[in-house]
Amino acid sequence: MTAPPTAQPARPTADRPSPAGPLAHPLARRWLLASCVPVLLVLGMALTVPPAPSAATAGTPGTADMAGMPGMDHPASDAPDLAAAGLAAERNGYRLDLADPGPTAGRATDLRFTVTGPDGAPVTDFAVHQTKRLHFYAIRSDLTGFQHLHPDLAGDGTWTAALSALAPGTWRLYADFVPNTGPHAAELVLSRTVTVPGEAAPVPLPAPGDTATVDGYTVTLTARPAAGAHRLTAVLSRDGRPVGDLQPYLDAYAHLSAFHEGDLALAHLHPTGTVDGDRGGPELTFQALFPEPGNWRVFLQFQTSGQLHTVALTLRVD
Ligand SMILES: [Cu+2]
């Protein structure tokens, strides 16, 4: 794994904007398009599909068959599209800017940021997706410290995220949103790194495993995914019995996000099916798009009796 830095500068620093171009490699472009479209249809929303010459662009209903989810195999020589994996601060004319120099170690922080649009002005109009106008994630370089927040938007386009205290080290902060520019607007994930001053104590990544437990709930993943688009299934039990009282959370019975060991690429994993009352489970399925092989730290969030539970496990993607 990548060793997080052990020596930190005296002041927090934010990285510089990195221009994100379209996919350079035609194969990579075709792979991304083919692997995204089924996911889009399941969700009825657009993923980060780059401008493409075909009519089967993001968010166009009826252009593919959701039952025909391909098991995507792609040559290992295909370089992952890091901008599509949420590792660029700028994409399709949209840019994430942090208003603050960065969080301070050991203290909760109201982190302010903006998303500027192609006209250079802060975006104030965001589409609601998964019940929110923006989903915000924070993770340290060793894949610890996961936070999933829903910041508040001010009228001038400034977002405020109520971050819990961050341990020293290098963190990546992600904004996941859909600009409200019409039915074909694409979901974008932009991110930046910040360094929280202090002595970082990296935590080794737990070994890959199928099962993890939180708050008495046991979650078992039943997939052996390879890079690309796949169906992923999680089964929940408690005291050896199947769980059937999951409550809706963000328009689903569970929310799954995953981060790649090393480069911190984000795999957004979208639930399939619809919610109907407080009776979700025990089996939950997701459309998963892993842009690259390796170890992924998977965070599954679900709600019972008004309480949110977050469980993490390490998933090996071939
Ligand atoms: Cu969210």
Boltz pocket constraint, residues with backbone or C-beta under 6 A from the ligand:
constraints:
  - pocket:
      binder: B
      contacts: [[A, 130], [A, 132], [A, 134], [A, 135], [A, 136], [A, 148], [A, 149], [A, 150], [A, 250]]
      max_distance: 6.0
